[in-house]
C-alpha cells in the first residue's frame, strides 16, 4: 500500500491568513514549517490515485506530488487523479472539488449519504460544476470494504465517528438521516493481498468501540491532532469552547488520545494540526513528550509504504 501525505493542517492552514499567533508567525519566518490542509493520496492501481478529501490547497498539493501529475504525450490531459473520498462535509475538505472542474472524464466522489447530500444540497457543488464536468457519486459502506475502483488492490470502508455537521448544514433538511453518526467518519484502507491496513481519522470527536477495533488492528494510524490539550482553544483566545466542545479529542490529558494510541502495535502519526498547536514548532517541548510515547507528527509530502 502506497500513500502520500498531501497536507497536515486544520482549517485555515499554517500560517492562517488572518493570524499572527506564535505558530503562524513562526511559519512565516520559517517557511519549512508551513502546512497545507489535511489530505492524503492513495495509490489505487497502476496510474490511478484517489485523494482523501479535496481541500482549498488541492492544486498546490497535486503539483507538489509528482505521482499525481498528468502524463506527457498525445493524451496530455489525462490525470492519474481518479477520484476523491470524503471523510466529512466540512468546507476545508470539500471546496477543492470546485478546483477539479477541468476533469475531462468527470470526478468520482465517495461519501456517506449525509456528506453527499450536504455537498449537493447545501454547497450546490453538483449544480456549480455541471457546466464544466460531471460529478459521479458512490456510497461509502460501513465496516465492509469495497475496492476503490475496478481492479484496485485497495479496499475502503467507513468507520462512523461523529454526527457533527458542518456549520452551513446545521438546521438544514437533507435527504439523509439527520441524526446519522456518519457525518464524520474515519477511513479503513486495506490491501487484501498483503493484509496491510491503514486507519485515517483526521477529525475525531468520540473514541468508539468500532474505531478502537480499527485502530488496534491497523498497521498505521493517522489521526486527529488538532489540539494539544483540551484548553488550547480557550487559552489561545479564539474560542470559549474546549477542544472537546469543538468536536475534537485533544492529544494530551485525561480526555486525550495519546494514552490510547501509545499502546497500539502499529505506527501512529498525528495530522490536522490547528495553527495554535505547539507541535507546529519542531523545537517545542511537546515534541519530546510525543517521542517518549512513541508517537509522531505527520509531515506534508511524507510518503508511507505499508
C-alpha positions as CSV (number, residue, x, y, z in Angstrom):
1,X,0.0,0.0,0.0
2,X,1.4,3.3,-1.1
3,X,0.3,6.6,0.4
4,X,1.4,10.2,0.2
5,X,0.5,12.8,2.8
6,X,-0.6,15.9,0.9
7,X,-1.3,18.2,3.9
8,X,-1.5,18.1,7.7
9,X,-3.1,21.3,8.9
10,X,-6.6,22.0,10.3
11,X,-8.9,24.7,8.8
12,X,-7.0,27.8,7.7
13,X,-3.7,26.0,7.2
14,X,-0.4,27.2,8.7
15,X,0.1,30.1,8.7
16,X,-3.5,31.1,8.8
17,X,-4.0,34.3,6.7
18,X,-5.5,36.4,9.5
19,X,-3.5,35.2,12.4
20,X,-0.2,36.3,14.0
21,X,-0.1,33.7,16.8
22,X,3.4,32.4,17.7
23,X,2.9,29.3,15.5
24,X,1.7,31.3,12.5
25,X,4.5,33.9,12.9
26,X,7.0,31.0,13.2
27,X,5.8,29.5,10.0
28,X,6.1,32.9,8.2
29,X,9.7,33.2,9.5
30,X,10.5,29.6,8.7
31,X,8.6,28.5,5.5
32,X,9.6,24.9,6.1
33,X,7.1,24.8,8.9
34,X,4.2,25.7,6.7
35,X,1.4,23.1,6.4
36,X,-1.4,22.7,3.9
37,X,-4.9,21.5,4.7
38,X,-5.0,17.8,5.8
39,X,-5.4,15.4,2.9
40,X,-4.0,12.1,1.7
41,X,-3.3,10.4,-1.7
42,X,-3.8,6.7,-2.0
43,X,-2.4,4.6,-4.9
44,X,-5.4,2.6,-6.1
45,X,-3.8,0.8,-9.0
46,X,-1.2,1.4,-11.8
47,X,-1.7,5.0,-13.0
48,X,-4.6,5.8,-10.6
49,X,-4.7,7.6,-7.3
50,X,-7.6,8.7,-5.1
51,X,-7.4,11.8,-2.9
52,X,-8.8,11.6,0.6
53,X,-10.6,15.0,0.9
54,X,-10.5,17.8,-1.6
55,X,-9.0,20.9,0.2
56,X,-8.7,24.5,-0.8
57,X,-5.0,23.6,-1.4
58,X,-5.7,20.8,-3.9
59,X,-3.9,22.5,-6.8
60,X,-0.7,23.1,-4.9
61,X,-0.9,19.6,-3.3
62,X,-1.1,17.9,-6.7
63,X,1.7,20.0,-8.0
64,X,3.9,19.1,-5.0
65,X,3.3,15.3,-5.7
66,X,4.9,14.2,-9.0
67,X,3.0,10.9,-8.9
68,X,-0.2,13.0,-9.3
69,X,1.0,14.9,-12.4
70,X,-0.6,14.3,-15.8
71,X,1.5,12.4,-18.2
72,X,3.1,13.9,-21.3
73,X,2.4,12.7,-24.8
74,X,-0.7,12.7,-27.1
75,X,-3.1,12.3,-24.1
76,X,-1.5,15.1,-22.0
77,X,-4.7,16.0,-20.1
78,X,-5.3,12.5,-18.6
79,X,-4.7,12.8,-14.9
80,X,-3.8,9.9,-12.5
81,X,-6.3,11.5,-10.0
82,X,-9.2,9.1,-10.4
83,X,-11.4,10.4,-7.6
84,X,-11.9,11.7,-4.1
85,X,-13.0,10.1,-0.9
86,X,-14.6,12.5,1.7
87,X,-14.4,11.9,5.4
88,X,-16.9,14.7,6.1
89,X,-18.6,17.7,4.5
90,X,-16.5,20.5,6.1
91,X,-15.5,23.3,3.8
92,X,-11.8,22.6,4.4
93,X,-12.4,19.1,3.0
94,X,-14.8,19.8,0.1
95,X,-14.0,23.2,-1.5
96,X,-11.3,21.7,-3.6
97,X,-13.9,19.8,-5.6
98,X,-14.5,23.0,-7.5
99,X,-10.8,23.1,-8.5
100,X,-11.4,19.8,-10.3
101,X,-13.8,21.4,-12.8
102,X,-11.3,20.8,-15.7
103,X,-11.6,17.0,-15.2
104,X,-12.2,15.7,-18.7
105,X,-13.9,12.4,-17.7
106,X,-15.7,13.8,-14.7
107,X,-15.0,13.3,-11.0
108,X,-15.9,10.3,-8.9
109,X,-16.6,11.1,-5.2
110,X,-17.1,8.5,-2.5
111,X,-19.0,9.7,0.6
112,X,-21.6,8.7,3.1
113,X,-25.2,9.8,2.5
114,X,-25.3,12.8,4.8
115,X,-22.0,14.2,3.4
116,X,-23.2,13.7,-0.2
117,X,-26.4,15.5,0.5
118,X,-24.7,18.4,2.3
119,X,-22.3,18.9,-0.6
120,X,-25.1,18.6,-3.3
121,X,-27.9,20.5,-1.5
122,X,-26.0,22.8,0.9
123,X,-23.0,23.8,-1.2
124,X,-24.7,23.0,-4.5
125,X,-21.4,21.9,-5.9
126,X,-23.1,19.5,-8.4
127,X,-25.0,22.4,-9.9
128,X,-22.0,24.6,-9.9
129,X,-19.8,22.0,-11.6
130,X,-22.4,20.7,-14.1
131,X,-21.5,23.2,-16.9
132,X,-17.8,22.1,-16.6
133,X,-17.7,18.4,-15.6
134,X,-19.8,15.6,-14.2
135,X,-19.7,14.5,-10.5
136,X,-20.3,10.8,-10.1
137,X,-21.3,9.8,-6.5
138,X,-20.6,6.5,-4.9
139,X,-21.6,5.4,-1.4
140,X,-19.1,4.5,1.3
141,X,-20.1,1.3,3.1
142,X,-19.8,0.9,6.8
143,X,-17.5,-1.8,8.0
144,X,-17.4,-3.8,4.8
145,X,-14.6,-2.8,2.5
146,X,-15.1,-2.2,-1.3
147,X,-12.4,-1.7,-4.0
148,X,-11.5,2.0,-4.5
149,X,-12.1,1.4,-8.2
150,X,-12.3,-1.5,-10.6
151,X,-9.2,-3.6,-10.4
152,X,-7.9,-1.8,-7.4
153,X,-5.9,-3.7,-4.8
154,X,-7.0,-1.3,-2.1
155,X,-10.4,-1.6,-0.3
156,X,-12.0,1.2,1.6
157,X,-14.6,1.2,4.4
158,X,-16.1,3.9,6.6
159,X,-15.9,3.8,10.4
160,X,-18.6,6.1,12.0
161,X,-17.1,8.8,14.1
162,X,-19.5,11.7,14.8
163,X,-22.9,13.2,14.0
164,X,-21.3,16.7,14.0
165,X,-22.4,18.7,11.0
166,X,-20.5,21.5,9.3
167,X,-21.9,24.9,10.3
168,X,-23.5,25.6,6.9
169,X,-25.6,22.4,7.3
170,X,-26.8,23.0,10.9
171,X,-30.6,23.0,10.8
172,X,-30.8,22.2,7.1
173,X,-33.0,19.4,5.9
174,X,-31.2,16.8,3.9
175,X,-32.4,13.7,2.2
176,X,-30.5,11.5,4.6
177,X,-30.9,10.7,8.2
178,X,-30.4,14.0,10.2
179,X,-29.2,12.1,13.3
180,X,-26.7,10.0,11.5
181,X,-23.3,9.4,13.1
182,X,-21.8,9.2,9.6
183,X,-21.5,13.0,9.1
184,X,-17.9,12.5,10.1
185,X,-16.1,9.2,9.5
186,X,-12.7,7.5,9.6
187,X,-11.4,5.5,6.7
188,X,-10.1,2.0,6.9
189,X,-8.0,1.2,3.9
190,X,-7.0,-2.4,3.4
191,X,-4.8,-4.2,0.9
192,X,-6.2,-7.8,0.9
193,X,-3.2,-9.2,-1.0
194,X,-0.8,-8.3,1.9
195,X,-3.3,-7.8,4.8
196,X,-1.8,-4.3,5.4
197,X,-4.2,-1.8,6.9
198,X,-4.3,2.0,7.4
199,X,-6.8,3.9,9.6
200,X,-7.2,7.6,8.6
201,X,-9.2,9.7,11.1
202,X,-8.5,13.4,10.6
203,X,-11.4,14.6,12.7
204,X,-12.3,12.7,15.9
205,X,-15.0,13.6,18.4
206,X,-15.6,10.3,20.0
207,X,-13.5,7.2,20.6
208,X,-16.0,4.5,19.7
209,X,-15.7,0.7,20.0
210,X,-15.6,0.4,16.2
211,X,-12.8,3.0,16.0
212,X,-10.9,1.2,18.8
213,X,-11.1,-2.1,17.0
214,X,-10.0,-0.5,13.7
215,X,-7.0,1.2,15.4
216,X,-5.8,-1.9,17.2
217,X,-5.8,-3.9,14.0
218,X,-4.1,-1.3,11.8
219,X,-0.5,-1.3,10.7
220,X,-0.6,2.6,10.6
221,X,-2.9,5.1,12.2
222,X,-3.1,8.7,11.0
223,X,-5.3,10.5,13.5
224,X,-6.7,13.9,14.6
225,X,-4.1,16.0,16.3
226,X,-6.0,19.3,16.0
227,X,-5.3,20.5,19.6
228,X,-2.5,19.5,22.0
229,X,-4.8,19.7,25.1
230,X,-8.4,20.4,25.9
231,X,-7.9,24.1,27.0
232,X,-5.9,25.1,23.9
233,X,-8.7,26.9,22.1
234,X,-9.7,28.9,25.2
235,X,-6.0,29.6,26.1
236,X,-5.3,30.8,22.6
237,X,-8.2,33.2,22.8
238,X,-10.1,32.3,19.7
239,X,-12.9,30.3,21.3
240,X,-14.9,29.9,24.6
241,X,-15.2,26.2,23.9
242,X,-12.6,23.5,24.8
243,X,-11.2,21.1,22.1
244,X,-13.8,18.5,23.2
245,X,-16.5,21.1,22.9
246,X,-15.4,21.9,19.4
247,X,-15.7,18.3,18.4
248,X,-12.0,17.2,18.6
249,X,-10.3,14.8,21.1
250,X,-7.1,16.5,22.2
251,X,-3.7,14.7,22.2
252,X,-2.6,15.1,25.8
253,X,-4.5,15.0,29.1
254,X,-7.1,12.6,30.6
255,X,-9.5,13.0,27.7
256,X,-6.7,12.9,25.1
257,X,-5.9,10.2,22.6
258,X,-2.1,9.8,23.3
259,X,-2.6,7.3,26.2
260,X,-4.7,5.0,23.9
261,X,-2.5,5.4,20.8
262,X,0.8,4.8,22.6
263,X,-0.3,1.3,23.4
264,X,-1.0,0.4,19.7
265,X,1.3,-2.0,17.9
266,X,1.2,-0.1,14.6
267,X,2.8,3.2,13.6
268,X,0.8,6.3,14.8
269,X,1.0,9.8,13.3
270,X,-0.9,13.0,14.1
271,X,-2.4,15.2,11.4
272,X,-4.9,18.1,11.1
273,X,-2.9,20.3,13.4
274,X,-4.6,23.6,14.3
275,X,-2.5,26.7,13.8
276,X,-2.3,27.2,17.6
277,X,-0.9,23.7,18.2
278,X,2.6,23.9,19.8
279,X,3.6,20.9,17.7
280,X,3.8,23.2,14.7
281,X,7.2,24.3,16.3
282,X,9.6,21.4,15.9
283,X,11.6,22.7,18.9
284,X,8.6,22.6,21.2
285,X,8.8,20.6,24.4
286,X,5.7,18.7,23.4
287,X,7.7,17.0,20.6
288,X,9.9,15.4,23.2
289,X,6.9,14.1,25.1
290,X,5.4,12.7,21.9
291,X,8.7,10.9,21.1
292,X,8.7,9.4,24.6
293,X,5.2,8.0,23.9
294,X,6.4,6.5,20.6
295,X,4.1,8.8,18.6
296,X,4.8,11.0,15.5
297,X,3.6,14.1,13.7
298,X,2.9,13.6,10.0
299,X,4.6,15.9,7.6
300,X,3.4,17.4,4.3
301,X,4.8,15.4,1.4
302,X,5.6,12.3,3.5
303,X,5.4,9.0,1.6
304,X,4.2,6.0,3.6
305,X,4.6,2.4,2.2
306,X,2.9,-0.4,4.1
